[in-house]
Amino acid sequence: MSSKCRFCQTPLSQTFVDLGMSPLANSYLKFESLSSAEKFYPLHTYVCSSCYLVQLEEFESPTHIFGDYAYFSSFSDSWLKHCENYANKIVRELSLDQGSKVVEIASNDGYLLQYFQRQAIPVLGIEPAANVAEVAREKGVNTRVCFFGKDEAQRVLANESGADLLIANNVLAHVPDINDFVAGMKTILKPTGVITVEFPHLLNLINYNQFDTIYHEHFSYLSLFTVEQIFDHHGLRIFDVDELRTHGGSLRIYACHHENQHRLQEEKVIQVKQRELDKGLDKTATYNAFSEQVKETKRKILDFAIKAKRKSKKIVAYGAPAKGNTLLNYCGIRSDFIDFTVDRSVYKQGLYLPGTHIPILEPEKIREAKPDYLMILPWNLQEEIISQMSYIREWGGQFVIPIPQLEIK
């Protein structure tokens, strides 16, 4: 590979894991497109030998990937509860009120800012997908349609005040120009403002075999060790961190300007970073060992599916998440194994999964089909889904959890 690290520009040569060729994970297909050619791209991740940022090459522009997006955050009840709890907590901790300004980058359909707005706190959402931003606006959430970076931050400041609280949930991994993005955060943050950023934790990806969270829309895979280097380079200091259960285990970091001496570093920052170092996230040998367990997981999933179909068992899936598309394409599982999948999002129903062409139906179809096995593709929401779909046990149906290891429940 001739590319360079998107943060520190070190040439990249060290593989983390190679998942073969795969389509864009959120490029769902209409029926009339099924006979057309699809684009497949290498899903090959590398780790920088200098800063240890795990990353994919950029094959498609963010404009192509996110211009018309199929992911709407408000279709998960547990995620909405997580966001409401966060909003109430941070409002108290930062004493936010009607004179404050909350800005969220990649604000999606207003899933989070609505909870600040209900408390009469002024908000601004910045969202690149026009179709998703329109849903937020229908909720009354003030939203700009654009890709965020330093130039956009300056344009915002020309018309509005800076952010007392700047939020970036599950977006830092989605930006190819991570330096421009973080520089923009530095620009738009008030001198005493606070940044919170949530991202899936690379340590959990490795510890719990979460390779299906690798897809082209995720340009980077983040540890506190590396993110601290990136933020420090741009004049921002991480002073606290929370460990979250969301997305299979995430971090929420808290940051401020270097010059802001009112925010002292909490012990948790040192503790989390030490656990990463104890795991060896600052050593290339750690990353070398990951590929083999991924291959073994593929073998186990295929072994289950082949044996089930030879016994004439019916398998359907629940969910149409990006991670599911990575898993199914890597394993080569198509409609010869899985009859269909279902999803609560009306924006996905009636479409087909990219690459595998498995149809996406409404959840009610599960009761009609009475499958022997229901494979939960968004395994991070398995408790919520098992509770919602517990009725499959009426006919002896069982749940299949593919990650971190194949499990039948």
C-alpha positions in Angstrom: 0.0 0.0 0.0 1.4 3.4 -1.0 -1.0 5.5 1.1 0.0 7.5 4.2 -1.6 7.7 7.6 -4.5 10.2 7.6 -3.2 11.7 10.8 0.6 11.7 10.9 1.4 10.9 7.2 3.6 7.9 8.0 3.5 5.4 5.1 1.2 2.5 5.7 2.3 -1.1 5.2 1.1 -3.0 8.3 -2.2 -5.0 7.8 -4.7 -5.1 10.7 -7.3 -7.4 9.0 -8.2 -8.0 5.3 -11.9 -8.7 4.8 -11.7 -9.1 1.1 -13.9 -7.2 -1.3 -17.2 -5.6 -0.2 -19.7 -3.0 -1.3 -20.4 0.1 0.6 -22.2 -1.1 3.7 -25.1 1.4 3.6 -25.7 1.2 -0.2 -29.0 -0.6 0.0 -30.5 -1.6 -3.4 -33.9 -1.1 -5.0 -35.5 -4.1 -6.8 -34.9 -2.6 -10.2 -31.1 -2.3 -9.4 -30.6 -6.0 -8.6 -29.6 -6.9 -12.1 -27.1 -4.0 -12.4 -23.4 -4.2 -11.6 -22.4 -3.3 -8.0 -19.1 -1.7 -7.0 -17.0 -3.7 -4.6 -14.0 -2.2 -2.9 -11.1 -3.7 -0.8 -12.1 -3.9 2.9 -8.5 -4.0 4.0 -7.5 -2.2 7.2 -4.0 -1.0 8.1 -2.4 0.2 11.3 0.0 3.1 11.4 3.4 2.1 12.8 3.9 5.5 14.3 0.6 6.7 15.9 -1.2 3.3 15.7 -4.3 4.7 14.0 -6.2 1.8 12.4 -7.6 2.9 9.1 -9.0 2.1 5.7 -8.1 3.8 2.4 -10.6 6.3 1.0 -12.2 4.7 -2.0 -15.3 6.8 -2.2 -15.8 10.4 -1.2 -17.9 11.3 1.8 -20.3 13.1 -0.5 -21.1 9.8 -2.3 -21.3 7.8 0.9 -23.3 10.3 3.1 -25.1 12.5 0.6 -28.3 10.4 0.7 -28.0 8.2 3.8 -30.1 5.3 4.9 -29.2 5.3 8.6 -31.7 7.1 10.9 -30.7 7.1 14.6 -34.2 7.3 16.1 -35.3 3.7 15.3 -33.5 2.2 18.4 -35.3 2.7 21.7 -32.2 1.9 23.8 -30.1 4.4 21.8 -32.7 7.1 22.3 -32.7 6.4 26.1 -28.9 6.6 26.1 -29.1 10.0 24.5 -31.8 11.3 26.8 -29.8 10.2 29.8 -26.7 11.9 28.4 -28.5 15.2 27.7 -29.9 15.4 31.2 -26.5 14.5 32.7 -24.5 17.0 30.7 -27.0 19.8 31.2 -26.6 19.5 34.9 -22.8 19.1 34.9 -22.2 22.1 32.6 -25.1 24.2 34.0 -26.4 24.7 30.5 -29.4 27.1 30.1 -31.2 29.3 27.6 -28.0 31.4 27.2 -25.9 28.4 26.2 -25.3 26.9 22.7 -25.2 23.2 22.0 -23.8 22.2 18.6 -23.8 18.6 17.3 -21.8 17.4 14.3 -23.5 14.6 12.3 -26.7 15.4 14.1 -28.7 12.9 12.0 -32.5 13.1 12.4 -32.4 15.2 15.6 -32.3 12.1 17.8 -30.1 13.9 20.4 -30.6 17.6 20.1 -34.4 17.2 20.6 -33.6 16.5 24.3 -31.7 19.8 24.7 -34.4 21.7 22.8 -37.1 20.4 25.2 -35.2 22.2 27.9 -35.2 25.4 25.9 -31.5 25.3 25.2 -30.5 26.7 21.8 -29.2 24.0 19.4 -27.5 23.7 16.0 -27.2 20.5 14.1 -24.7 20.0 11.3 -25.6 17.0 9.1 -24.2 16.1 5.7 -27.2 13.9 4.5 -29.9 16.2 3.2 -32.6 13.5 3.5 -31.8 12.9 7.1 -31.5 16.6 8.0 -35.0 17.1 6.6 -36.4 14.8 9.2 -34.6 16.7 11.9 -36.0 20.0 10.6 -39.5 18.5 10.6 -39.0 18.0 14.4 -38.1 21.7 14.7 -34.3 21.0 15.2 -32.2 23.8 13.6 -30.0 21.9 11.2 -27.4 22.9 8.6 -26.7 20.6 5.6 -22.9 20.4 5.1 -19.8 18.5 5.7 -18.0 19.8 8.8 -14.4 21.0 8.8 -12.4 24.1 9.7 -13.9 26.2 6.8 -17.4 25.3 7.8 -16.7 26.1 11.4 -15.6 29.6 10.4 -18.8 30.0 8.3 -20.9 29.1 11.3 -19.1 31.6 13.5 -19.8 34.3 11.0 -23.5 34.0 11.7 -23.8 32.3 15.1 -22.1 32.0 18.5 -19.6 29.3 19.2 -20.4 26.1 21.1 -20.6 25.9 24.9 -21.1 22.1 24.3 -19.9 20.5 21.1 -21.0 17.0 20.5 -19.8 14.5 17.9 -21.3 11.0 18.4 -20.1 8.2 16.1 -18.7 10.5 13.5 -15.0 10.9 14.2 -14.5 7.4 12.6 -16.4 8.5 9.5 -14.2 11.4 8.3 -11.3 10.8 5.9 -9.7 14.2 6.7 -9.5 13.7 10.5 -7.1 16.7 10.9 -9.5 19.1 9.2 -12.4 17.8 11.3 -10.6 18.2 14.6 -9.3 21.6 13.6 -12.9 22.6 12.9 -13.9 21.5 16.4 -11.1 23.6 17.9 -12.3 26.6 15.8 -16.0 26.4 16.8 -15.6 25.7 20.5 -15.9 28.7 22.9 -12.8 29.4 25.1 -14.5 27.7 28.1 -16.5 25.2 26.0 -16.5 21.4 26.3 -16.4 18.8 23.6 -17.8 15.3 24.0 -17.1 12.6 21.4 -18.4 9.1 21.4 -16.8 6.4 19.3 -16.6 2.6 19.3 -13.5 1.6 21.3 -10.8 -0.2 19.3 -9.9 -2.1 22.5 -13.3 -3.8 22.4 -13.1 -4.4 18.7 -10.0 -6.5 19.4 -11.0 -8.1 22.7 -14.5 -9.1 21.5 -13.8 -9.9 17.8 -16.0 -7.1 16.5 -14.5 -7.2 13.0 -18.0 -6.6 11.4 -17.8 -3.0 12.6 -15.2 -2.5 9.9 -16.8 -1.0 6.7 -16.0 1.7 4.2 -18.0 4.3 5.9 -15.7 3.9 8.9 -12.4 5.3 7.8 -10.7 5.0 11.2 -10.9 2.7 14.3 -10.0 4.6 17.4 -8.2 4.1 20.7 -7.9 6.7 23.5 -4.1 6.4 23.0 -4.3 7.6 19.4 -7.2 10.1 19.7 -5.3 11.9 22.5 -2.4 12.4 20.1 -4.7 13.8 17.4 -6.5 16.2 19.8 -3.3 17.3 21.4 -1.9 18.1 17.9 -4.8 20.5 17.4 -4.6 22.3 20.7 -7.3 20.2 22.5 -6.9 18.4 25.8 -8.8 15.3 26.9 -9.6 15.6 30.5 -12.2 12.9 31.2 -13.6 9.7 29.6 -16.6 7.5 30.2 -16.8 3.8 29.1 -20.2 3.0 27.5 -22.0 -0.1 26.5 -23.2 1.3 23.2 -22.1 -0.1 19.9 -20.5 -3.1 21.5 -18.4 -0.9 23.9 -17.6 2.8 23.2 -15.7 5.7 24.8 -17.1 9.1 25.4 -14.2 11.5 25.7 -14.4 15.0 27.2 -12.1 17.7 25.8 -11.4 21.4 26.1 -8.9 23.9 24.8 -5.3 23.5 26.0 -5.6 27.0 27.4 -8.6 26.1 29.6 -7.0 25.3 33.0 -10.3 24.9 34.8 -10.7 21.3 33.6 -8.4 19.0 35.4 -7.5 15.6 34.0 -9.5 12.8 35.7 -7.8 9.5 36.8 -10.1 7.6 34.4 -8.1 8.9 31.4 -4.9 7.4 32.7 -6.6 4.1 33.6 -8.2 3.5 30.2 -5.0 4.5 28.4 -3.0 2.1 30.6 -5.4 -0.8 29.8 -4.8 -0.1 26.1 -1.1 -0.1 26.6 -1.3 -3.3 28.7 -3.1 -4.9 25.7 -0.3 -3.8 23.4 -2.1 -1.2 21.3 1.2 0.5 20.9 2.8 -2.6 19.4 2.3 -3.9 15.8 2.4 -7.5 17.0 -1.0 -7.0 18.7 -2.6 -6.1 15.5 -0.9 -9.0 13.6 -2.7 -11.5 15.8 -6.2 -10.4 15.0 -6.6 -11.8 11.5 -6.6 -15.5 12.4 -9.5 -15.2 14.9 -11.6 -13.4 12.3 -11.0 -16.3 9.8 -12.0 -18.8 12.4 -15.2 -16.9 13.2 -16.1 -17.1 9.5 -15.6 -20.8 9.5 -17.9 -21.3 12.5 -20.7 -19.2 11.1 -20.6 -21.0 7.8 -20.4 -24.4 9.5 -23.6 -23.5 11.5 -25.4 -22.3 8.4 -24.5 -25.2 6.2 -25.6 -27.8 8.9 -28.9 -25.9 9.5 -29.8 -25.8 5.8 -28.9 -29.5 5.3 -31.5 -30.2 8.0 -34.0 -28.0 6.1 -34.1 -25.4 8.9 -35.3 -21.9 8.0 -33.0 -19.0 8.9 -34.0 -15.3 8.7 -32.2 -12.3 10.1 -33.1 -9.3 12.2 -31.8 -5.9 11.2 -30.1 -4.4 8.3 -27.1 -2.6 9.9 -23.9 -1.8 8.2 -22.1 -4.3 10.4 -24.4 -7.0 9.2 -23.5 -6.3 5.6 -19.8 -6.6 6.4 -20.4 -9.9 8.1 -22.6 -11.4 5.4 -20.4 -10.3 2.5 -17.2 -11.5 4.2 -18.8 -14.9 5.0 -20.4 -15.2 1.6 -23.9 -15.7 3.1 -26.7 -14.8 0.7 -30.3 -15.8 0.2 -29.3 -19.4 -0.2 -28.8 -19.4 3.6 -30.9 -16.5 4.9 -34.4 -16.1 3.4 -34.8 -12.4 4.3 -34.1 -9.9 7.1 -36.4 -7.4 8.8 -35.8 -3.9 10.0 -37.9 -1.4 11.9 -36.7 1.5 9.7 -39.3 2.2 7.0 -36.5 3.7 5.0 -34.9 0.3 4.6 -38.0 -1.9 4.2 -38.5 -2.9 0.6 -34.8 -2.6 -0.2 -32.2 -5.3 -0.5 -28.8 -5.7 1.3 -25.8 -4.7 -0.8 -23.8 -7.5 -2.2 -25.9 -10.3 -0.8 -29.3 -9.1 -2.2 -31.2 -10.4 0.8 -34.6 -8.6 0.9 -35.4 -6.3 3.8 -39.0 -6.7 5.1 -41.1 -5.4 8.0 -40.7 -7.2 11.4 -44.2 -8.6 11.2 -43.0 -11.0 8.5 -41.2 -13.1 11.1 -44.4 -14.3 12.7 -45.7 -15.3 9.2 -42.4 -17.2 8.3 -41.9 -18.9 11.7 -38.2 -19.4 11.2 -36.2 -22.0 13.2 -33.4 -19.4 13.7 -33.4 -15.6 13.9 -29.9 -14.3 13.4 -29.4 -10.9 15.1 -27.1 -8.8 12.9 -27.1 -5.7 15.2 -25.7 -7.9 18.0 -25.0 -4.8 20.2 -28.8 -4.5 20.5 -29.5 -8.2 21.2 -31.2 -7.7 24.6 -33.6 -5.2 23.1 -34.3 -7.4 20.1 -34.6 -10.7 22.0 -37.2 -9.0 24.3 -39.2 -7.6 21.3 -39.1 -10.9 19.4 -39.4 -13.3 22.3 -42.6 -14.8 20.7 -40.5 -16.9 18.3 -40.1 -19.3 21.1 -43.8 -20.2 20.7 -42.8 -22.4 17.7 -39.4 -23.4 19.0 -37.5 -20.6 17.3 -34.0 -19.7 18.6 -31.8 -16.6 18.4 -28.4 -16.7 16.7 -25.8 -14.2 17.9 -22.8 -14.3 15.4 -20.4 -12.0 17.3 -18.1 -12.2 19.2 -18.5 -16.0 18.9 -21.4 -17.8 17.4 -24.0 -18.4 20.1 -27.5 -20.0 19.9 -30.0 -18.7 22.5 
